Amino acid sequence: MSEKKLTSSRRHHLKSLILQIAATWLEQEKKDVIAAKEAYMSEHCPPADLSGDQATLMETCKKLQALIDKIDEERYDLEAKVGKADKEIEDLKIKVVDLAGVKKPALKKVRMSADAMLKALLGSKHTVNMDLRANLKQVKKEVKEEPAEAVGDWRKNIEDKQIKNQQTRVLQQKSKVKFMLDVL
């Protein structure tokens, strides 16, 4: 059977009625809490008898102090029990997760170009250029023809090659840093 949809005015009226009922329940709950506090205080804390001399007042103060100490001890014991139980609960939760394992969700294939993905990750205010070679510095290599006489000192040739390799590494590092700064 098809059910009729509520009109907006009817839905608004029902919502306001529910809110009114909830408000009355909250007020009643507040009154109940206040009454429970008063009943507890009247039961556990009899009215103080302040008539008498200083010795009786001192005795009353000592009794009240002993009662306060007893209640503080109980509160401390209860806090320790609750803390211990909380720690045990956390340990059990960790054990449950370890036993059950974390399930990895099935990943969906996303058809998105690298440019669109970077734009989605970095936001629209960052311009993304996937032409990585455009940001690199152009270096022209010069071909030198070495005469046969220069080949004689092989140690010098090895040192020259090491220096060239170090220079190319430095240039590559600089271009990588520049690219990273441009992307950010």
N, CA, C and O of each residue as an XYZ file, in Angstrom:
736
protein
N       0.839     -1.178      0.000
C       0.000      0.000      0.000
C       0.881      1.238      0.000
O       1.941      1.278      0.624
N       0.424      2.210     -0.696
C       1.205      3.446     -0.737
C       0.792      4.332      0.428
O      -0.391      4.546      0.693
N       1.799      4.835      1.107
C       1.530      5.710      2.243
C       1.583      7.153      1.779
O       2.385      7.528      0.924
N       0.705      7.949      2.368
C       0.687      9.361      2.008
C       1.818     10.077      2.726
O       2.139      9.778      3.876
N       2.411     11.024      2.024
C       3.457     11.828      2.641
C       2.818     12.888      3.516
O       1.730     13.389      3.228
N       3.525     13.222      4.600
C       3.042     14.275      5.483
C       3.255     15.627      4.825
O       4.265     15.864      4.163
N       2.308     16.485      5.015
C       2.514     17.844      4.523
C       3.493     18.536      5.459
O       3.696     18.114      6.598
N       4.088     19.592      4.963
C       5.102     20.275      5.771
C       4.484     20.887      7.027
O       5.121     20.900      8.080
N       3.255     21.394      6.932
C       2.626     21.987      8.120
C       2.322     20.907      9.160
O       2.513     21.122     10.357
N       1.851     19.749      8.700
C       1.555     18.647      9.624
C       2.851     18.147     10.281
O       2.888     17.904     11.487
N       3.909     17.996      9.477
C       5.194     17.551     10.002
C       5.727     18.559     11.015
O       6.248     18.169     12.061
N       5.602     19.850     10.714
C       6.060     20.896     11.633
C       5.267     20.855     12.939
O       5.831     21.013     14.022
N       3.950     20.641     12.828
C       3.098     20.564     14.018
C       3.496     19.371     14.892
O       3.611     19.503     16.111
N       3.707     18.205     14.269
C       4.104     17.018     15.030
C       5.468     17.213     15.687
O       5.687     16.796     16.824
N       6.371     17.846     14.964
C       7.699     18.101     15.519
C       7.612     19.022     16.726
O       8.291     18.795     17.727
N       6.786     20.057     16.644
C       6.647     20.974     17.781
C       6.015     20.263     18.976
O       6.395     20.526     20.117
N       5.055     19.365     18.733
C       4.453     18.603     19.832
C       5.493     17.704     20.507
O       5.543     17.618     21.734
N       6.312     17.043     19.708
C       7.354     16.176     20.266
C       8.332     16.993     21.097
O       8.745     16.562     22.174
N       8.704     18.171     20.602
C       9.624     19.030     21.348
C       9.008     19.510     22.661
O       9.705     19.609     23.671
N       7.704     19.809     22.656
C       7.037     20.231     23.892
C       7.034     19.095     24.917
O       7.303     19.312     26.099
N       6.729     17.895     24.456
C       6.712     16.743     25.363
C       8.111     16.497     25.922
O       8.265     16.219     27.111
N       9.124     16.598     25.073
C      10.500     16.397     25.525
C      10.901     17.467     26.533
O      11.616     17.175     27.492
N      10.449     18.705     26.326
C      10.772     19.782     27.269
C      10.144     19.507     28.632
O      10.781     19.730     29.662
N       8.904     19.025     28.647
C       8.264     18.712     29.935
C       8.987     17.549     30.618
O       9.143     17.548     31.839
N       9.425     16.566     29.840
C      10.182     15.455     30.425
C      11.488     15.948     31.034
O      11.866     15.511     32.121
N      12.181     16.855     30.347
C      13.435     17.395     30.883
C      13.199     18.165     32.181
O      13.970     18.039     33.132
N      12.132     18.962     32.216
C      11.818     19.706     33.443
C      11.518     18.744     34.586
O      11.983     18.945     35.708
N      10.740     17.696     34.304
C      10.401     16.717     35.335
C      11.659     15.997     35.819
O      11.806     15.725     37.011
N      12.560     15.692     34.890
C      13.809     15.024     35.263
C      14.655     15.921     36.161
O      15.250     15.439     37.125
N      14.719     17.212     35.862
C      15.463     18.148     36.712
C      14.865     18.200     38.114
O      15.590     18.204     39.109
N      13.530     18.240     38.183
C      12.868     18.262     39.489
C      13.163     16.977     40.266
O      13.384     17.021     41.476
N      13.167     15.831     39.571
C      13.463     14.557     40.227
C      14.894     14.525     40.760
O      15.139     14.008     41.850
N      15.833     15.073     40.000
C      17.228     15.099     40.438
C      17.370     15.966     41.682
O      18.059     15.589     42.630
N      16.720     17.128     41.681
C      16.783     18.018     42.848
C      16.174     17.337     44.069
O      16.722     17.428     45.167
N      15.040     16.653     43.884
C      14.394     15.960     44.999
C      15.282     14.822     45.515
O      15.361     14.600     46.723
N      15.944     14.107     44.612
C      16.827     13.016     45.029
C      18.009     13.562     45.823
O      18.429     12.952     46.807
N      18.553     14.715     45.401
C      19.658     15.330     46.141
C      19.220     15.720     47.544
O      19.930     15.474     48.519
N      18.044     16.330     47.637
C      17.549     16.751     48.953
C      17.308     15.544     49.854
O      17.617     15.588     51.045
N      16.756     14.462     49.293
C      16.504     13.260     50.090
C      17.822     12.649     50.566
O      17.925     12.221     51.715
N      18.819     12.606     49.702
C      20.126     12.061     50.073
C      20.768     12.901     51.166
O      21.300     12.364     52.137
N      20.718     14.225     51.005
C      21.326     15.114     51.999
C      20.621     14.991     53.350
O      21.278     14.977     54.391
N      19.290     14.904     53.339
C      18.576     14.795     54.610
C      18.850     13.442     55.273
O      18.860     13.343     56.500
N      19.070     12.408     54.471
C      19.333     11.086     55.031
C      20.758     10.979     55.580
O      20.959     10.472     56.683
N      21.740     11.452     54.819
C      23.138     11.273     55.201
C      23.712     12.421     56.022
O      24.704     12.235     56.726
N      23.125     13.570     55.947
C      23.643     14.727     56.690
C      22.534     15.279     57.585
O      21.740     16.115     57.154
N      22.486     14.814     58.814
C      21.451     15.341     59.716
C      21.717     16.819     59.989
O      22.855     17.276     59.888
N      20.689     17.551     60.327
C      20.894     18.980     60.593
C      21.865     19.169     61.755
O      21.822     18.445     62.749
N      22.727     20.146     61.604
C      23.765     20.381     62.617
C      23.157     21.031     63.856
O      22.344     21.951     63.764
N      23.569     20.533     65.003
C      23.138     21.110     66.284
C      24.246     22.052     66.732
O      25.261     21.616     67.276
N      24.048     23.330     66.503
C      25.079     24.315     66.797
C      24.910     24.962     68.167
O      25.637     25.895     68.511
N      23.976     24.480     68.930
C      23.808     25.048     70.273
C      24.776     24.352     71.229
O      25.085     23.174     71.054
N      25.234     25.053     72.201
C      26.139     24.472     73.184
C      27.420     25.278     73.277
O      27.585     26.326     72.654
N      28.307     24.742     74.077
C      29.561     25.473     74.291
C      30.595     25.082     73.228
O      30.306     24.333     72.296
N      31.785     25.606     73.398
C      32.832     25.408     72.405
C      33.296     23.953     72.339
O      33.651     23.475     71.262
N      33.299     23.259     73.438
C      33.752     21.864     73.465
C      32.828     20.976     72.629
O      33.301     20.117     71.885
N      31.514     21.179     72.749
C      30.578     20.366     71.958
C      30.706     20.697     70.470
O      30.603     19.810     69.623
N      30.932     21.974     70.156
C      31.121     22.352     68.754
C      32.393     21.727     68.189
O      32.407     21.275     67.044
N      33.459     21.699     68.983
C      34.705     21.077     68.539
C      34.501     19.576     68.306
O      35.024     19.009     67.347
N      33.735     18.949     69.193
C      33.446     17.520     69.041
C      32.646     17.267     67.760
O      32.895     16.296     67.046
N      31.688     18.146     67.480
C      30.890     18.029     66.256
C      31.784     18.189     65.023
O      31.643     17.455     64.045
N      32.695     19.148     65.079
C      33.624     19.370     63.957
C      34.508     18.146     63.730
O      34.764     17.768     62.586
N      34.972     17.528     64.808
C      35.817     16.342     64.682
C      35.046     15.183     64.054
O      35.582     14.440     63.233
N      33.771     15.039     64.456
C      32.942     13.982     63.869
C      32.738     14.220     62.370
O      32.828     13.303     61.554
N      32.460     15.483     62.040
C      32.261     15.809     60.623
C      33.546     15.589     59.817
O      33.502     15.116     58.681
N      34.677     15.934     60.412
C      35.959     15.732     59.724
C      36.237     14.246     59.515
O      36.735     13.849     58.462
N      35.916     13.423     60.515
C      36.094     11.975     60.377
C      35.188     11.435     59.271
O      35.592     10.566     58.499
N      33.959     11.955     59.201
C      33.023     11.538     58.161
C      33.544     11.941     56.775
O      33.435     11.174     55.818
N      34.105     13.142     56.678
C      34.667     13.613     55.403
C      35.834     12.727     54.981
O      35.955     12.373     53.808
N      36.692     12.369     55.931
C      37.832     11.504     55.618
C      37.370     10.135     55.116
O      37.936      9.584     54.172
N      36.338      9.599     55.757
C      35.817      8.300     55.355
C      35.256      8.362     53.931
O      35.489      7.460     53.127
N      34.521      9.421     53.628
C      33.934      9.574     52.296
C      35.031      9.759     51.243
O      34.932      9.225     50.138
N      36.083     10.523     51.592
C      37.197     10.713     50.655
C      37.900      9.389     50.357
O      38.292      9.136     49.217
N      38.060      8.544     51.379
C      38.676      7.234     51.158
C      37.828      6.392     50.209
O      38.352      5.746     49.302
N      36.516      6.405     50.426
C      35.617      5.655     49.549
C      35.684      6.186     48.117
O      35.706      5.411     47.161
N      35.716      7.514     47.976
C      35.785      8.132     46.650
C      37.081      7.727     45.949
O      37.078      7.397     44.763
N      38.184      7.755     46.692
C      39.477      7.373     46.112
C      39.459      5.913     45.658
O      39.934      5.590     44.569
N      38.904      5.030     46.503
C      38.831      3.613     46.148
C      37.982      3.406     44.890
O      38.341      2.631     44.003
N      36.851      4.113     44.833
C      35.983      3.976     43.663
C      36.665      4.503     42.402
O      36.541      3.902     41.335
N      37.384      5.621     42.515
C      38.100      6.157     41.358
C      39.162      5.171     40.878
O      39.359      5.004     39.674
N      39.841      4.520     41.815
C      40.864      3.539     41.439
C      40.225      2.354     40.720
O      40.760      1.868     39.723
N      39.073      1.884     41.227
C      38.388      0.764     40.588
C      37.930      1.137     39.181
O      38.081      0.355     38.242
N      37.370      2.334     39.046
C      36.882      2.777     37.736
C      38.044      2.926     36.757
O      37.936      2.527     35.598
N      39.150      3.497     37.219
C      40.323      3.644     36.354
C      40.861      2.300     35.901
O      41.232      2.127     34.740
N      40.901      1.350     36.827
C      41.387      0.012     36.497
C      40.448     -0.663     35.492
O      40.899     -1.311     34.548
N      39.141     -0.504     35.705
C      38.169     -1.100     34.786
C      38.268     -0.454     33.402
O      38.175     -1.147     32.389
N      38.455      0.871     33.351
C      38.596      1.560     32.061
C      39.822      1.061     31.306
O      39.770      0.841     30.096
N      40.920      0.886     32.026
C      42.144      0.401     31.385
C      41.938     -1.015     30.859
O      42.389     -1.350     29.764
N      41.259     -1.838     31.640
C      40.997     -3.207     31.210
C      40.102     -3.229     29.972
O      40.303     -4.038     29.066
N      39.117     -2.336     29.940
C      38.226     -2.249     28.778
C      39.015     -1.857     27.534
O      38.820     -2.438     26.466
N      39.905     -0.873     27.666
C      40.722     -0.443     26.530
C      41.616     -1.583     26.043
O      41.766     -1.786     24.838
N      42.212     -2.327     26.982
C      43.057     -3.457     26.600
C      42.250     -4.517     25.853
O      42.718     -5.081     24.864
N      41.038     -4.781     26.332
C      40.192     -5.768     25.665
C      39.775     -5.296     24.273
O      39.699     -6.093     23.338
N      39.508     -3.998     24.143
C      39.163     -3.465     22.815
C      40.322     -3.647     21.851
O      40.127     -4.013     20.692
N      41.531     -3.387     22.337
C      42.717     -3.547     21.486
C      42.886     -5.011     21.096
O      43.224     -5.317     19.952
N      42.650     -5.921     22.052
C      42.770     -7.343     21.748
C      41.740     -7.769     20.708
O      42.049     -8.557     19.814
N      40.518     -7.251     20.820
C      39.470     -7.590     19.856
C      39.864     -7.121     18.460
O      39.695     -7.849     17.482
N      40.390     -5.906     18.375
C      40.809     -5.390     17.071
C      41.959     -6.220     16.521
O      42.008     -6.505     15.324
N      42.893     -6.612     17.401
C      44.018     -7.429     16.952
C      43.550     -8.795     16.453
O      44.046     -9.296     15.444
N      42.595     -9.392     17.165
C      42.112    -10.707     16.762
C      41.282    -10.631     15.485
O      41.450    -11.449     14.580
N      40.394     -9.657     15.416
C      39.520     -9.539     14.253
C      40.277     -8.981     13.063
O      39.987     -9.321     11.916
N      41.237     -8.133     13.337
C      41.973     -7.511     12.237
C      41.170     -6.359     11.669
O      39.949     -6.289     11.810
N      41.873     -5.484     11.039
C      41.203     -4.344     10.427
C      40.901     -4.711      8.986
O      41.801     -5.060      8.222
N      39.642     -4.632      8.622
C      39.255     -4.976      7.266
C      39.535     -3.800      6.349
O      39.140     -2.665      6.617
N      40.222     -4.100      5.267
C      40.509     -3.054      4.293
C      39.327     -2.967      3.333
O      38.857     -3.989      2.834
N      38.854     -1.773      3.077
C      37.723     -1.651      2.159
C      38.160     -1.944      0.723
O      39.315     -1.739      0.351
N      37.222     -2.418     -0.056
C      37.509     -2.674     -1.455
C      37.657     -1.335     -2.164
O      36.783     -0.473     -2.075
N      38.754     -1.174     -2.856
C      39.009      0.088     -3.531
C      38.361      0.070     -4.909
O      38.369     -0.944     -5.607
N      37.809      1.196     -5.276
C      37.187      1.325     -6.579
C      38.192      1.906     -7.554
O      39.052      2.705     -7.184
N      38.072      1.493     -8.803
C      38.929      2.071     -9.820
C      38.405      3.458    -10.151
O      37.210      3.664    -10.362
N      39.326      4.391    -10.187
C      38.945      5.763    -10.490
C      39.617      6.150    -11.790
O      40.835      6.044    -11.931
N      38.830      6.589    -12.716
C      39.390      7.034    -13.983
C      39.617      8.529    -13.880
O      38.704      9.333    -14.068
N      40.848      8.876    -13.578
C      41.178     10.285    -13.407
C      42.614     10.475    -13.871
O      43.488      9.657    -13.586
N      42.834     11.533    -14.568
C      44.194     11.800    -15.030
C      45.041     12.272    -13.856
O      44.522     12.660    -12.809
N      46.339     12.231    -14.052
C      47.243     12.657    -12.986
C      47.054     14.137    -12.683
O      47.129     14.549    -11.525
N      46.807     14.943    -13.720
C      46.573     16.378    -13.503
C      45.330     16.604    -12.655
O      45.346     17.403    -11.718
N      44.254     15.899    -12.983
C      43.012     16.072    -12.234
C      43.169     15.593    -10.801
O      42.618     16.199     -9.881
N      43.922     14.503    -10.599
C      44.128     13.989     -9.251
C      44.927     14.976     -8.407
O      44.573     15.238     -7.257
N      46.003     15.526     -8.971
C      46.791     16.511     -8.231
C      45.974     17.761     -7.952
O      46.091     18.360     -6.882
N      45.150     18.153     -8.910
C      44.318     19.339     -8.704
C      43.311     19.088     -7.584
O      43.032     19.986     -6.789
N      42.765     17.878     -7.517
C      41.820     17.546     -6.454
C      42.512     17.513     -5.105
O      41.941     17.944     -4.103
N      43.743     17.004     -5.066
C      44.465     16.919     -3.803
C      44.957     18.275     -3.331
O      44.836     18.604     -2.151
N      45.507     19.060     -4.236
C      46.110     20.333     -3.846
C      45.112     21.481     -3.815
O      45.369     22.501     -3.177
N      44.003     21.335     -4.478
C      43.031     22.413     -4.507
C      43.159     23.202     -5.792
O      44.111     23.029     -6.553
N      42.200     24.058     -6.022
C      42.167     24.791     -7.280
C      43.119     25.970     -7.297
O      43.464     26.459     -8.373
N      43.555     26.445     -6.133
C      44.406     27.626     -6.124
C      45.838     27.317     -6.534
O      46.585     28.226     -6.894
N      46.235     26.040     -6.484
C      47.579     25.658     -6.904
C      47.526     25.207     -8.358
O      46.700     24.373     -8.729
N      48.387     25.747     -9.151
C      48.447     25.304    -10.534
C      49.361     24.096    -10.606
O      50.440     24.068    -10.014
N      48.905     23.108    -11.339
C      49.650     21.865    -11.435
C      50.062     21.676    -12.884
O      49.241     21.780    -13.796
N      51.322     21.402    -13.083
C      51.829     21.158    -14.423
C      52.556     19.826    -14.405
O      53.547     19.663    -13.694
N      52.068     18.881    -15.183
C      52.685     17.563    -15.185
C      53.848     17.475    -16.164
O      54.497     16.432    -16.251
N      54.125     18.540    -16.899
C      55.274     18.541    -17.786
C      56.500     18.789    -16.926
O      56.923     19.929    -16.734
N      57.060     17.712    -16.416
C      58.143     17.829    -15.453
C      59.422     18.353    -16.081
O      60.226     18.993    -15.403
N      59.620     18.094    -17.357
C      60.850     18.532    -18.009
C      60.852     20.030    -18.270
O      61.915     20.620    -18.466
N      59.683     20.652    -18.275
C      59.621     22.088    -18.552
C      60.266     22.885    -17.426
O      60.799     23.969    -17.661
N      60.222     22.355    -16.200
C      60.773     23.081    -15.059
C      62.273     22.891    -14.902
O      62.913     23.589    -14.115
N      62.830     21.958    -15.642
C      64.253     21.692    -15.492
C      65.078     22.724    -16.244
O      64.638     23.288    -17.245
N      66.254     22.951    -15.753
C      67.170     23.893    -16.377
C      67.809     23.220    -17.593
O      68.207     22.056    -17.538
N      67.896     23.960    -18.672
C      68.487     23.419    -19.889
C      70.004     23.448    -19.773
O      70.591     24.491    -19.487
N      70.624     22.326    -19.991
C      72.079     22.221    -19.935
C      72.558     21.703    -21.288
O      72.112     20.662    -21.770
N      73.452     22.437    -21.868
C      73.987     22.018    -23.167
C      75.307     21.302    -22.941
O      76.178     21.771    -22.209
N      75.425     20.175    -23.577
C      76.663     19.410    -23.462
C      77.566     19.768    -24.637
O      77.133     19.840    -25.787
N      78.787     19.983    -24.318
C      79.763     20.277    -25.360
C      80.589     19.023    -25.606
O      81.086     18.391    -24.674
N      80.718     18.693    -26.835
C      81.503     17.521    -27.197
C      82.928     17.991    -27.458
O      83.176     18.813    -28.341
N      83.827     17.471    -26.699
C      85.237     17.844    -26.845
C      85.983     16.675    -27.472
O      85.848     15.517    -27.076
N      86.731     17.019    -28.414
C      87.566     15.991    -29.017
C      88.910     16.034    -28.323
O      89.622     17.037    -28.372
N      89.234     14.965    -27.698
C      90.489     14.920    -26.962
C      91.589     14.360    -27.868
O      91.429     13.321    -28.509
N      92.665     15.055    -27.895
C      93.773     14.506    -28.693
C      94.329     13.246    -28.031
O      94.116     13.012    -26.841
N      95.011     12.475    -28.782
C      95.545     11.204    -28.289
C      96.588     11.419    -27.207
O      96.824     10.525    -26.394
N      97.210     12.573    -27.184
C      98.235     12.844    -26.182
C      97.628     13.025    -24.791
O      98.268     12.709    -23.789
N      96.379     13.540    -24.725
C      95.748     13.809    -23.438
C      95.364     12.526    -22.714
O      95.162     12.552    -21.500
N      95.261     11.438    -23.403
C      94.852     10.181    -22.807
C      95.966      9.605    -21.948
O      95.714      8.684    -21.171
N      97.135     10.092    -22.053
C      98.292      9.541    -21.363
C      98.144      9.474    -19.853
O      98.506      8.455    -19.264
N      97.622     10.524    -19.186
C      97.514     10.519    -17.724
C      96.116     10.027    -17.340
O      95.170     10.814    -17.304
N      95.986      8.747    -17.058
C      94.675      8.152    -16.798
C      94.094      8.581    -15.459
O      92.873      8.586    -15.302
N      94.931      8.944    -14.486
C      94.414      9.390    -13.190
C      93.669     10.706    -13.335
O      92.624     10.902    -12.715
N      94.190     11.590    -14.135
C      93.556     12.897    -14.338
C      92.194     12.727    -15.009
O      91.240     13.427    -14.668
N      92.102     11.801    -15.957
C      90.830     11.548    -16.636
C      89.777     11.034    -15.653
O      88.618     11.442    -15.727
N      90.156     10.158    -14.747
C      89.212      9.611    -13.761
C      88.743     10.712    -12.817
O      87.559     10.783    -12.488
N      89.661     11.568    -12.382
C      89.281     12.678    -11.496
C      88.335     13.637    -12.204
O      87.374     14.115    -11.601
N      88.596     13.921    -13.473
C      87.708     14.805    -14.239
C      86.306     14.204    -14.350
O      85.314     14.922    -14.224
N      86.218     12.897    -14.585
C      84.913     12.241    -14.688
C      84.166     12.293    -13.355
O      82.951     12.491    -13.331
N      84.890     12.117    -12.247
C      84.244     12.187    -10.934
C      83.706     13.590    -10.675
O      82.606     13.748    -10.145
N      84.476     14.604    -11.045
C      84.026     15.991    -10.847
C      82.783     16.261    -11.682
O      81.844     16.898    -11.205
N      82.767     15.781    -12.935
C      81.598     15.978    -13.795
C      80.373     15.272    -13.210
O      79.273     15.825    -13.213
N      80.566     14.058    -12.712
C      79.451     13.321    -12.109
C      78.893     14.066    -10.900
O      77.677     14.135    -10.719
N      79.773     14.620    -10.076
C      79.319     15.380     -8.904
C      78.554     16.620     -9.332
O      77.535     16.965     -8.732
N      79.044     17.293    -10.373
C      78.361     18.497    -10.846
C      76.975     18.162    -11.387
O      76.021     18.899    -11.141
N      76.858     17.063    -12.119
C      75.543     16.690    -12.646
C      74.597     16.304    -11.514
O      73.407     16.613    -11.576
N      75.102     15.640    -10.487
C      74.254     15.303     -9.333
C      73.749     16.562     -8.640
O      72.579     16.643     -8.266
N      74.631     17.542     -8.470
C      74.233     18.797     -7.825
C      73.169     19.495     -8.655
O      72.192     20.007     -8.107
N      73.347     19.521     -9.973
C      72.350     20.148    -10.841
C      71.016     19.415    -10.767
O      69.960     20.046    -10.746
N      71.062     18.084    -10.729
C      69.830     17.313    -10.622
C      69.128     17.587     -9.301
O      67.905     17.724     -9.275
N      69.872     17.670     -8.205
C      69.277     17.965     -6.898
C      68.628     19.337     -6.906
O      67.523     19.517     -6.395
N      69.338     20.323     -7.503
C      68.778     21.678     -7.557
C      67.495     21.702     -8.368
O      66.539     22.380     -7.992
N      67.459     20.974     -9.472
C      66.258     20.975    -10.299
C      65.109     20.277     -9.573
O      63.956     20.687     -9.711
N      65.404     19.228     -8.801
C      64.351     18.555     -8.031
C      63.789     19.484     -6.966
O      62.575     19.542     -6.771
N      64.655     20.206     -6.282
C      64.205     21.135     -5.244
C      63.365     22.237     -5.866
O      62.330     22.618     -5.318
N      63.804     22.750     -7.005
C      63.056     23.809     -7.683
C      61.686     23.296     -8.094
O      60.689     24.002     -7.943
N      61.626     22.067     -8.616
C      60.352     21.494     -9.017
C      59.422     21.355     -7.818
O      58.243     21.698     -7.907
N      59.938     20.855     -6.699
C      59.115     20.682     -5.500
C      58.584     22.021     -5.006
O      57.436     22.114     -4.571
N      59.409     23.050     -5.072
C      58.955     24.376     -4.648
C      57.895     24.914     -5.596
O      56.955     25.579     -5.160
N      58.036     24.631     -6.899
C      57.037     25.084     -7.865
C      55.710     24.381     -7.651
O      54.653     24.993     -7.798
N      55.755     23.091     -7.303
C      54.524     22.336     -7.079
C      53.811     22.854     -5.845
O      52.587     22.982     -5.844
N      54.553     23.149     -4.807
C      53.936     23.628     -3.578
C      53.523     25.057     -3.762
O      52.977     25.666     -2.841
